[in-house]
Amino acid sequence: MIKSSVLKIEIVTGDSRPIFKQIIDGIRLEIGTGRLSAGSKLPSYRGLAMQLMINPNTVAKAYNELSTECLIESKPGLGLFVATKQPQFNEAEQKEKLDKAIDNFINETISLNYSDEIMIGELKDSLKRLKKLKLA
């Protein structure tokens, strides 16, 4: 029997992102930092729903999107796993994804009225924290 990985996902009720999007972002972070490696077994829909105390359909929606993005894969009779072959993006696709992420960041934070220097400093600090997670 293959044991499921424990996902460290936190659902924040005041977050502007829907819960399924928080799950997607949490799993992407786990994969990106290496805490979930290729081939790692994910909890079942119900298992993760129980852990997060949410509706299993919400987990199913998140897993379906991650599957569409080829980040996770289903192995019939065994469950869901982090995909062994991660999607590769060409330079234009990478730039498009970066531009979209920057636009989303700006749209979410523009009304906070922080200076450019503070925003860039916070972004740099977050990137440093992520790099430390990858090394841990």
Backbone as a ProteinNet text record, in pm:
[ID]
protein_1_A
[PRIMARY]
MIKSSVLKIEIVTGDSRPIFKQIIDGIRLEIGTGRLSAGSKLPSYRGLAMQLMINPNTVAKAYNELSTECLIESKPGLGLFVATKQPQFNEAEQKEKLDKAIDNFINETISLNYSDEIMIGELKDSLKRLKKLKLA
[TERTIARY]
83.5	0	88.7	55.6	131.2	71.3	157.4	110.2	101.3	-7.5	-27	64.7	108.5	185.9	92.6	146.6	69	87.3	-24.3	-18.2	-29.2	59.9	56	-11.6	-142.7	-222.4	-306.7	-307	-388.1	-496.9	-620.5	-733.2	-760.9	-761.2	-784.6	-922.5	-1013	-1151	-1164.3	-1078.4	-1086.4	-1014.8	-953.9	-879	-973.3	-928.9	-1012.9	-1020.1	-925.1	-927.8	-1029.2	-1100.8	-1190.2	-1109.1	-1175.4	-1105.7	-1036.4	-1102.1	-1038.1	-909.6	-906.2	-786.6	-676.7	-713.9	-615.7	-552.4	-632.3	-579.6	-481.9	-521.6	-434.8	-302.2	-310.2	-188.3	-103.5	-168.7	-95.6	-21.7	-86.5	-21.6	89.4	66.5	173.1	295.1	271.3	380.9	454.3	379.7	441.2	528	480.2	557.1	677	652.1	759.2	873.3	843.2	948.2	1012	957.3	1014.6	963	870.3	814.4	727.8	674.9	605.6	685.5	742.2	823.1	742.1	794.7	729.1	704.5	582.6	545.4	486.4	486.1	427.5	277.1	224.4	80.8	9.6	-100.2	-180.8	-293.6	-343.1	-459.4	-580	-671.7	-794.8	-875.1	-975.1	-1064.3	-1119.2	-1174.1	-1236.5	-1134.7	-1017.9	-914.4	-869.6	-844.2	-802.1	-917.6	-1038.5	-1155.8	-1172.8	-1152.4	-1163.1	-1052.7	-930.2	-817.3	-844.5	-898.5	-921.8	-1060.2	-1143.1	-1280.3	-1361.4	-1358.1	-1432.2	-1506.5	-1585	-1662.5	-1570.1	-1586	-1502.6	-1512.3	-1625.7	-1638.3	-1541	-1508.7	-1412.6	-1273.7	-1237.5	-1108.9	-1107.8	-1218.4	-1227.6	-1205.5	-1263.5	-1247.1	-1099.9	-1033.5	-891.3	-807.5	-831.4	-756.1	-779.3	-901.5	-929.9	-849.3	-841	-763.6	-614.9	-563.9	-422.9	-393.9	-490.1	-477	-474.9	-562	-566	-433.1	-370.5	-240.8	-124.9	-156	-57	38.8	-5.1	77.3	53.3	-67.7	-96.6	-156	-148.3	-200.9	-269.6	-369.5	-444.5	-386.6	-370.1	-329	-444	-520.9	-640.1	-611.5	-694.4	-682.2	-580.6	-500	-396.6	-419.8	-475.6	-502	-440.9	-422	-366.1	-222.9	-139	3.6	53.6	161.7	229.3	285.2	259.8	301	452	491.3	634.2	700	622.7	674.8	602	670.9	611.5	602.8	500.1	486.9	605.6	650.2	759.5	703.4	745.6	695.9	810.3	777.4	879	893.1	987.8	1017.1	896.5	823.2	705.8	597.2	575.2	474.9	515.3	644.1	692.5	670.1	702.2	685.2	537.8	450.8	306.8	255.7	301.7	260.9	314.1	437.1	494.3	416.4	386.1	309.7	172.8	108.4	-24.2	-15.4	86.5	104.3	132.7	213.9	244.4	118.3	40.3	-85.7	-178.7	-190	-274.5	-224.2	-92.9	-32.7	-64.6	-44.7	-70.6	-218.3	-305.8	-449.4	-492.9	-430.6	-466.1	-409.3	-299.2	-229.4	-230.9	-273.1	-265.4	-341.6	-452.5	-534.7	-476.4	-369.1	-308.1	-220.9	-191.8	-117.4	22.6	89.3	229.7	317.5	433.5	528.3	584.9	639.1	701.2	813.7	890.6	1004.6	958.7	852.1	801.1	748.3	674.5	617.9	730.4	832	944.3	1020	1038.6	1105.5	1029.9	897.5	815.7	824.9	823.1	834.4	968.6	1075.1	1208.6	1214.5	1155.9	1154.6	1080.7	968.2	891	970.2	1039.3	1121.6	1234.3	1294.4	1399.6	1344.1	1223.8	1161.5	1136.1	1088.3	1062.3	1191.7	1297.7	1426.8	1475	1453.2	1492.9	1410.2	1281.7	1196.7	1248.3	1294.7	1346.1	1473.1	1552.1	1677.8	1657.8	1546.6	1522.7	1487.2
-117.9	0	125.3	219.3	342.9	445.3	506.4	603.9	742.9	813.5	949.4	1046.5	1147.4	1256.3	1344.2	1405.5	1499.9	1636.9	1698.4	1829.6	1937.3	2034.2	2146.6	2263.5	2255.6	2359.3	2424.9	2557.3	2632	2705.7	2686.1	2756.7	2880.4	2995.4	3121.9	3172.3	3180.4	3217.7	3360.1	3450.2	3588.8	3614.5	3511	3524.4	3555.4	3640.1	3674	3559.3	3465.2	3350.1	3247.1	3183.7	3076.3	2961.8	2879.7	2771.5	2676.5	2640.2	2547.4	2606.9	2739	2806.4	2806.2	2819.8	2812.2	2673.6	2570.7	2433.2	2418.4	2467.9	2460.6	2530.7	2652	2728.1	2657.4	2598.2	2525.4	2404.9	2329.7	2211.7	2255.1	2360.3	2412.7	2451.5	2516.6	2556.3	2433.3	2332.9	2208.5	2143.4	2143.9	2085.9	2174.6	2305.9	2400.1	2403.4	2384.5	2386.9	2249.4	2149.1	2015.7	1933.7	1988.6	1909.5	1796.5	1815	1706.8	1679.5	1562.5	1530.4	1448.3	1437.8	1359.7	1218.2	1170.3	1036.1	1030.2	1142.6	1144.2	1123.7	1039.3	1013.1	1125	1170.8	1275.2	1212.4	1283.4	1232	1221.8	1134.6	1122.7	1251.7	1267.4	1384.2	1394.4	1283.5	1283.4	1303.7	1242.4	1256	1400.2	1468.2	1607.9	1695.8	1664.1	1741.3	1729.8	1610.1	1591.3	1668.1	1663.1	1733.6	1883.8	1937.6	2082.1	2123.3	2023.5	2045.8	2126.2	2075.5	2138.5	2030.8	2073.4	1981.7	1906.2	1774.3	1697.3	1746.7	1804.9	1857.1	1971.9	2047.4	2156.7	2100.5	1993.3	1927.8	1868.2	1806.6	1747.4	1853.7	1970.9	2080.8	2121.9	2132.3	2169.3	2061	1935.4	1825	1818.4	1843.1	1839.7	1945.8	2065.2	2170.8	2136.5	2084	2044.3	1932.4	1844.3	1737.3	1793.1	1890.6	1955.7	2024.3	2079	2145.7	2045.8	1916.6	1808.4	1812.4	1868.9	1868.6	1743.9	1687.8	1561.9	1465.4	1336.9	1234.9	1125.7	1068.3	959.9	826.4	736.4	600	510.7	460.1	381.2	271.6	271.1	172.7	209.2	312	350.9	488	580.3	714.8	822.5	938	1054.6	1078	1116	1133.6	1261.6	1316.9	1427.1	1370.8	1439.4	1389.9	1368.7	1259	1228.3	1314.3	1354.8	1442.6	1575.6	1674.1	1806.5	1878.3	1961.7	2033.8	2126.8	2129.8	2218.3	2330.8	2451.2	2566.8	2628.1	2668.8	2738.3	2880.9	2954.2	3088.1	3181.5	3174.7	3261.9	3227.5	3097.6	3055.8	3098.3	3085	3127.6	3277.2	3356.8	3501.7	3537.2	3466.9	3491.2	3461.9	3350.7	3314.4	3416.3	3461.1	3561	3691.4	3735.5	3859.2	3850.1	3736.4	3717	3721.2	3655.9	3655	3795.8	3871.1	4008.8	4093.6	4080	4154	4122.3	3993.6	3953.4	4013.9	4009.9	4067.2	4216	4286.7	4431.4	4460.2	4387.1	4408.7	4383.7	4287.2	4254.6	4355.4	4421	4503.2	4653	4695.6	4836.8	4927.3	4879	4962.5	4974.5	4903.9	4910.4	5035	5101.7	5228.5	5218.7	5105.7	5094.8	5154	5200.6	5252.1	5134.5	5165.6	5062.7	4992.2	5069.8	5014	4910.4	4941.8	4847.8	4721.6	4739	4623	4532.2	4593	4515.2	4447.7	4518	4459.6	4339.6	4350.4	4238.3	4119.4	4148.7	4042.1	3971.5	4048.3	3989.1	3903.2	3952	3875.5	3742.9	3747.2	3624.5	3525.9	3576	3487	3423.9	3500.5	3446.4	3334.2	3355.9	3253.7	3125.6	3142.4	3025.3	2949.6	3023.4	2958	2880.5	2935	2864.7	2737.1	2743.1	2623.6	2516	2556.4	2460.3	2393.4	2468.5	2414.6	2329.3	2350.3	2277.9	2133.3
0	0	0	-86.2	-97.8	-2.7	77.2	174.8	111.9	140.4	90	162.1	88.1	147.3	228.6	332.1	411.4	347	311.4	248.6	355	346.7	441.5	371.3	364.6	300.8	407.8	404.6	500	423.8	464.1	404.1	488.4	422.5	490.9	449.3	546	513.6	462.7	503	457.4	325.5	268.2	144	27.9	-63.3	-179.1	-279.5	-271.3	-361.9	-312.2	-405.6	-362.7	-300.4	-221.3	-150.5	-247.5	-358.9	-452	-508.1	-526.9	-578.2	-472.3	-344.7	-236.4	-232.3	-258.1	-261.7	-377.7	-494.6	-612.3	-583.8	-531.7	-502.1	-396.8	-297.4	-193.7	-248.6	-336.7	-395.8	-490.4	-567.7	-654.9	-571.7	-457.5	-370	-316.5	-275.9	-225	-333.2	-457	-568	-599.7	-609.5	-644.9	-545.9	-418.5	-315.8	-296.2	-362.8	-352.6	-235.9	-156.6	-46.4	-99.2	-219.7	-290.4	-416.3	-425.6	-542.7	-642.3	-762	-865.8	-814	-835	-790.9	-651.7	-578.3	-443.9	-453.9	-365.5	-362.6	-288.2	-347.1	-284.8	-204.4	-103.9	-30.6	-124.9	-91.6	-169.7	-155.3	-241.6	-231.5	-90.3	-44.5	88.4	199.6	184.2	285.6	303.5	190.7	200.4	248.1	203.7	247.6	399.2	452.4	597.8	669.8	615.5	676.2	680.8	571.3	562	611.1	642.4	687.3	584.4	460.3	351.1	273.2	174.8	92.2	-3.8	-17.5	-111.1	-255.8	-293.4	-429.7	-455.7	-352.2	-364.7	-393.3	-325	-348.5	-489.3	-528.6	-662.6	-770	-750.6	-846.8	-856.1	-741.8	-740.7	-807.7	-772.3	-831.7	-982.7	-1027.1	-1170.7	-1245.2	-1187.7	-1253	-1254.9	-1145.1	-1140.9	-1240.2	-1259	-1357	-1498.5	-1524	-1655.2	-1685.2	-1582.8	-1597.6	-1601.8	-1593	-1595.3	-1476.9	-1364.8	-1243.9	-1160.5	-1171.5	-1103.2	-1204.9	-1171.8	-1261.3	-1181.1	-1243.3	-1180.4	-1226.3	-1132.1	-1164.7	-1119.5	-1217.1	-1183.1	-1079.8	-977.1	-870.9	-763.3	-788.8	-692.2	-631.7	-709.7	-658.6	-744.4	-683.2	-751	-705.2	-800.4	-774.1	-839.5	-784.2	-851.1	-980.8	-1090.1	-1221.4	-1225.9	-1287.4	-1297.8	-1405.2	-1504.9	-1608.8	-1597.2	-1541.3	-1522.6	-1656.5	-1673.8	-1799.9	-1823.4	-1946.6	-1985.1	-2070.9	-2043.8	-2117.5	-2197.3	-2320.1	-2397.8	-2344.3	-2397.9	-2346.1	-2355.5	-2465.2	-2483	-2381.5	-2356.2	-2257.5	-2117.2	-2085.9	-1955	-1936.4	-2038.2	-2030.8	-2015.4	-2087	-2077	-1935.6	-1877.4	-1741.8	-1639.8	-1658.6	-1569.1	-1578.4	-1699.7	-1718.3	-1652.6	-1667	-1607.1	-1453.9	-1398.8	-1253.1	-1201	-1273.7	-1232.3	-1238.6	-1345.8	-1357	-1240.7	-1205.4	-1092.7	-962.4	-942.3	-822.2	-812.7	-921.1	-921.5	-897.2	-963.3	-944.4	-800.8	-734.5	-596	-496	-532.4	-433.6	-461	-578.3	-615.9	-519.1	-468.3	-379.2	-238.1	-209.5	-76.5	-58.6	-169.6	-168.4	-109.2	-127.7	-87.4	-196.5	-158.5	-257.4	-336.7	-454.4	-537.3	-461.5	-386.2	-313.3	-210.1	-138.8	-38.4	-107	-216	-287.6	-339.1	-399.9	-453.3	-339.4	-228	-112	-57.3	-46.6	1.3	-93.8	-222.8	-322.9	-310.8	-295.1	-278.1	-152.2	-42.2	82.5	64.4	-5.9	-30.4	-114.3	-214.7	-298.1	-216.8	-125.7	-39.1	48	103.8	189	108.5	-15.5	-99.5	-129.9	-156.7	-184.4	-63	57.7	179.4	195.5	160.5	168.6	74.7	-42.4	-139.5	-88.6	-13.4	38.1	162.6	232.5	358.9	334.2
[MASK]
++++++++++++++++++++++++++++++++++++++++++++++++++++++++++++++++++++++++++++++++++++++++++++++++++++++++++++++++++++++++++++++++++++++++

